[in-house]
Structure formats: C-alpha cells, structure tokens
Amino acid sequence: MMAAMTPQIHTPHRSPRPRRILLLGGSGTIGRATARALAANGDSIFCLVRAASNIEDLKRHGNIEIRTGDLTDRDAISRDG
C-alpha cells in the first residue's frame, strides 16, 4: 500500500511584484498545496470553492481570499464578502 504523498511546489524566489491569482479547485489536494505555495511567495490568491469543501486551513492565510459558490453562478463571483 502506498502512503499518501504531499505535493511539493518549488518557489525559488518571491515575485518581484505580488500577483492577484484566481485559483479554481483550491480545496483539493493539488489546489490546496498550490494556494499555500503561491501565498507563501507573496501572491494574493482568490479561491472559489464549493460549499461542502473543507477549507479551514486555507482561511488561516492572510493573503488567501475564499468565496463559496459555483463558477456558473454569476452572483457568487460578483458579490462582496
């Protein structure tokens, strides 16, 4: 039986200018690791996740904004907070 592997994303240096990144699928295994790595790199991340997603650990990051909704729901994307 294989042990679960944690994805490792190499970020050799900080972005010269922080980017604002839309990340879909940020609550999945790869998306979560990507969000954390990009946030650690100084980027501002916007994650759109489904209501049933487990996102508590992502909420602790100051530069990861999480919005619950569906990509096909225009109101979920455009509303504040």
Backbone as a chain_set.jsonl record, in Angstrom:
{"seq": "MMAAMTPQIHTPHRSPRPRRILLLGGSGTIGRATARALAANGDSIFCLVRAASNIEDLKRHGNIEIRTGDLTDRDAISRDG", "coords": {"N": [[0.842, -1.176, 0.0], [0.569, 2.202, -0.868], [1.806, 5.171, 0.607], [0.145, 8.263, 1.279], [0.997, 11.067, -0.66], [2.366, 14.308, -0.246], [1.962, 17.083, -2.245], [4.691, 18.924, -3.517], [5.668, 22.162, -4.138], [7.969, 24.046, -5.744], [9.174, 27.142, -5.013], [11.379, 29.277, -5.932], [11.984, 31.999, -5.458], [10.604, 35.12, -4.331], [7.864, 36.742, -5.981], [8.622, 39.548, -8.032], [6.749, 41.529, -8.077], [3.826, 41.308, -6.306], [1.231, 39.108, -7.341], [-2.249, 38.894, -8.294], [-4.187, 36.171, -8.096], [-6.529, 33.978, -9.507], [-7.75, 31.026, -8.344], [-9.071, 28.038, -9.118], [-10.535, 25.185, -7.697], [-9.152, 25.14, -5.337], [-9.525, 23.822, -2.942], [-8.935, 21.19, -3.184], [-6.473, 18.511, -3.144], [-4.114, 19.086, -4.725], [-4.694, 21.715, -5.481], [-4.887, 23.004, -2.983], [-2.245, 22.817, -2.007], [-1.024, 24.306, -3.993], [-2.232, 26.83, -3.607], [-1.251, 27.482, -1.033], [1.536, 27.565, -1.537], [1.755, 29.618, -3.461], [0.736, 31.751, -1.957], [2.67, 31.867, 0.053], [4.683, 32.802, -1.481], [4.113, 35.404, -1.702], [2.002, 36.202, -3.255], [-1.404, 37.213, -3.925], [-4.228, 35.359, -3.404], [-7.264, 34.26, -4.81], [-9.764, 32.112, -4.103], [-12.31, 30.135, -5.385], [-14.592, 28.051, -4.058], [-16.484, 25.013, -3.515], [-19.488, 24.711, -1.531], [-19.399, 22.54, 0.226], [-16.757, 22.132, 0.734], [-13.719, 21.483, 2.549], [-12.125, 23.888, 4.081], [-10.86, 25.089, 6.179], [-8.111, 25.251, 6.942], [-7.064, 26.846, 4.904], [-8.274, 29.262, 5.383], [-6.791, 30.435, 7.362], [-4.662, 31.742, 6.247], [-3.458, 34.908, 5.506], [-3.35, 36.118, 2.952], [-5.023, 34.685, 1.29], [-8.017, 34.665, -0.173], [-11.247, 33.448, 0.231], [-14.092, 32.35, -1.421], [-17.284, 31.008, -1.355], [-19.05, 29.108, -3.646], [-20.308, 28.548, -6.999], [-18.774, 28.271, -10.138], [-20.426, 28.722, -12.293], [-22.352, 30.344, -11.279], [-23.083, 33.526, -11.453], [-23.649, 35.483, -9.513], [-22.328, 34.507, -7.234], [-19.697, 34.977, -7.841], [-19.527, 37.714, -8.238], [-20.495, 39.065, -5.944], [-19.827, 40.905, -2.909], [-17.68, 39.905, -0.225]], "CA": [[0.0, 0.0, 0.0], [1.368, 3.422, -0.972], [1.459, 6.257, 1.528], [-0.291, 9.486, 0.603], [2.101, 11.997, -0.894], [2.026, 15.725, -0.205], [2.598, 17.759, -3.373], [5.689, 19.937, -3.183], [5.82, 23.152, -5.189], [9.205, 24.794, -5.522], [9.118, 28.567, -5.334], [12.746, 29.682, -5.632], [12.093, 33.387, -5.014], [9.346, 35.85, -4.309], [7.547, 37.506, -7.18], [9.069, 40.933, -7.89], [5.533, 42.288, -7.788], [2.79, 40.324, -5.973], [0.179, 38.917, -8.334], [-3.591, 38.511, -7.833], [-4.404, 34.937, -8.837], [-7.771, 33.23, -9.332], [-7.448, 29.598, -8.284], [-10.252, 27.173, -9.047], [-10.13, 23.891, -7.168], [-8.207, 25.382, -4.258], [-9.765, 22.993, -1.757], [-8.447, 19.844, -3.468], [-5.111, 18.232, -2.69], [-3.133, 19.851, -5.503], [-5.066, 23.126, -5.389], [-4.552, 23.493, -1.629], [-0.789, 22.987, -1.973], [-0.721, 25.417, -4.898], [-2.646, 28.065, -2.935], [-0.304, 27.767, 0.05], [2.842, 27.916, -2.103], [1.64, 30.943, -4.075], [0.575, 32.717, -0.868], [3.981, 31.991, 0.686], [5.503, 33.539, -2.435], [3.708, 36.802, -1.635], [0.883, 36.479, -4.144], [-2.75, 37.293, -3.356], [-4.971, 34.271, -4.026], [-8.721, 34.244, -4.699], [-10.224, 30.746, -4.342], [-13.742, 29.869, -5.433], [-14.732, 26.65, -3.648], [-17.847, 24.54, -3.29], [-19.961, 24.867, -0.152], [-19.057, 21.382, 1.048], [-15.301, 21.999, 0.799], [-13.025, 21.651, 3.823], [-11.202, 24.98, 3.773], [-10.457, 25.747, 7.429], [-6.682, 25.568, 6.959], [-6.807, 27.946, 3.97], [-8.803, 30.503, 5.976], [-5.784, 30.993, 8.269], [-3.675, 32.505, 5.479], [-3.908, 36.282, 5.324], [-3.482, 36.558, 1.574], [-5.887, 33.789, 0.523], [-9.433, 35.024, -0.027], [-12.066, 32.302, -0.15], [-15.507, 32.613, -1.685], [-18.02, 29.778, -1.587], [-20.01, 29.223, -4.739], [-20.12, 27.763, -8.204], [-18.274, 29.096, -11.228], [-21.528, 29.057, -13.202], [-23.246, 31.268, -10.571], [-22.514, 34.871, -11.588], [-23.781, 36.203, -8.231], [-21.299, 34.022, -6.307], [-18.422, 35.559, -8.227], [-19.537, 39.177, -8.212], [-20.893, 39.673, -4.673], [-18.764, 41.223, -1.944], [-17.601, 39.11, 1.003]], "C": [[0.893, 1.247, 0.0], [0.876, 4.464, 0.023], [1.034, 7.477, 0.716], [0.886, 10.44, 0.487], [1.59, 13.425, -0.838], [2.723, 16.407, -1.364], [3.561, 18.843, -2.889], [5.828, 20.88, -4.372], [7.029, 23.997, -4.843], [9.005, 26.243, -5.948], [10.47, 29.156, -4.959], [12.895, 31.105, -5.113], [10.715, 34.031, -5.034], [9.139, 36.567, -5.633], [8.042, 38.932, -6.989], [7.904, 41.86, -7.57], [4.446, 41.273, -7.49], [1.691, 40.299, -7.033], [-1.135, 38.614, -7.638], [-4.0, 37.341, -8.702], [-5.754, 34.325, -8.481], [-7.413, 31.757, -9.389], [-8.751, 28.835, -8.128], [-9.785, 25.8, -8.585], [-9.136, 24.018, -6.028], [-8.414, 24.528, -3.027], [-9.339, 21.547, -1.981], [-7.0, 19.695, -3.027], [-4.081, 19.085, -3.419], [-3.429, 21.344, -5.399], [-4.699, 23.754, -4.054], [-3.051, 23.749, -1.522], [-0.368, 24.154, -2.859], [-1.065, 26.744, -4.238], [-1.66, 28.446, -1.849], [1.053, 28.217, -0.493], [2.813, 29.31, -2.724], [1.514, 32.03, -3.008], [1.905, 32.935, -0.149], [4.947, 32.781, -0.19], [5.127, 35.021, -2.48], [2.55, 37.172, -2.535], [-0.432, 36.505, -3.377], [-3.631, 36.308, -4.117], [-6.463, 34.427, -3.764], [-9.167, 32.841, -5.069], [-11.751, 30.709, -4.343], [-13.904, 28.386, -5.161], [-16.203, 26.298, -3.465], [-18.201, 24.618, -1.812], [-19.512, 23.724, 0.753], [-17.549, 21.22, 1.249], [-14.771, 22.209, 2.215], [-11.915, 22.666, 3.606], [-10.658, 25.672, 5.021], [-8.98, 26.124, 7.433], [-6.342, 26.717, 6.011], [-7.27, 29.283, 4.531], [-7.775, 31.186, 6.874], [-4.725, 31.828, 7.549], [-4.226, 33.887, 5.177], [-4.096, 36.703, 3.885], [-4.176, 35.53, 0.677], [-7.326, 34.171, 0.841], [-10.262, 33.861, -0.557], [-13.508, 32.741, -0.319], [-16.163, 31.276, -2.0], [-19.032, 30.006, -2.697], [-19.64, 28.313, -5.889], [-19.696, 28.703, -9.329], [-19.383, 29.525, -12.182], [-22.533, 30.017, -12.574], [-22.622, 32.658, -10.561], [-22.58, 35.64, -10.277], [-22.706, 35.785, -7.232], [-19.959, 34.659, -6.597], [-18.405, 37.048, -8.001], [-19.887, 39.793, -6.863], [-19.692, 39.924, -3.769], [-18.869, 40.296, -0.752], [-18.134, 37.791, 0.936]], "O": [[1.849, 1.335, 0.77], [-0.326, 4.612, 0.245], [1.511, 7.69, -0.398], [1.671, 10.596, 1.423], [0.5, 13.717, -1.329], [3.946, 16.331, -1.474], [3.257, 19.583, -1.954], [6.079, 20.435, -5.492], [7.095, 24.593, -3.767], [8.703, 26.525, -7.107], [10.693, 29.5, -3.798], [13.851, 31.392, -4.392], [9.789, 33.538, -5.678], [10.092, 36.948, -6.313], [7.903, 39.485, -5.898], [8.069, 42.86, -6.871], [4.155, 40.437, -8.346], [1.28, 41.339, -7.548], [-1.138, 38.127, -6.508], [-4.147, 37.491, -9.915], [-6.086, 34.171, -7.306], [-6.837, 31.291, -10.372], [-9.447, 28.973, -7.122], [-8.751, 25.31, -9.037], [-8.358, 23.097, -5.779], [-7.557, 24.509, -2.144], [-9.38, 20.75, -1.044], [-6.378, 20.662, -2.585], [-3.258, 19.74, -2.779], [-2.51, 22.149, -5.246], [-4.252, 24.9, -4.001], [-2.633, 24.785, -1.004], [0.543, 24.905, -2.51], [-0.276, 27.687, -4.3], [-1.269, 29.609, -1.749], [1.652, 29.152, 0.038], [3.742, 30.094, -2.535], [2.108, 33.101, -3.134], [2.232, 34.063, 0.218], [5.914, 33.359, 0.306], [5.743, 35.8, -3.207], [2.15, 38.335, -2.58], [-0.557, 35.895, -2.315], [-3.767, 36.409, -5.337], [-6.879, 34.695, -2.636], [-8.981, 32.411, -6.207], [-12.395, 31.195, -3.414], [-13.421, 27.552, -5.927], [-17.051, 27.173, -3.285], [-17.323, 24.594, -0.949], [-19.271, 23.941, 1.941], [-17.116, 20.255, 1.878], [-15.307, 23.012, 2.979], [-10.883, 22.348, 3.016], [-10.054, 26.74, 4.918], [-8.63, 27.214, 7.885], [-5.421, 27.486, 6.288], [-6.713, 30.326, 4.188], [-7.874, 32.387, 7.123], [-3.968, 32.551, 8.197], [-5.332, 34.022, 4.653], [-4.926, 37.569, 3.608], [-3.955, 35.5, -0.533], [-7.791, 34.021, 1.971], [-10.014, 33.353, -1.65], [-14.069, 33.422, 0.539], [-15.657, 30.505, -2.816], [-19.778, 30.985, -2.68], [-18.785, 27.436, -5.772], [-20.218, 29.812, -9.445], [-19.288, 30.579, -12.81], [-23.466, 30.461, -13.244], [-21.735, 32.938, -9.754], [-21.651, 36.382, -9.958], [-22.222, 36.616, -6.464], [-19.16, 34.86, -5.682], [-17.377, 37.602, -7.612], [-19.593, 40.97, -6.655], [-18.674, 39.238, -3.859], [-19.961, 39.938, -0.313], [-18.104, 37.061, 1.927]]}, "num_chains": 1, "name": "protein.A"}
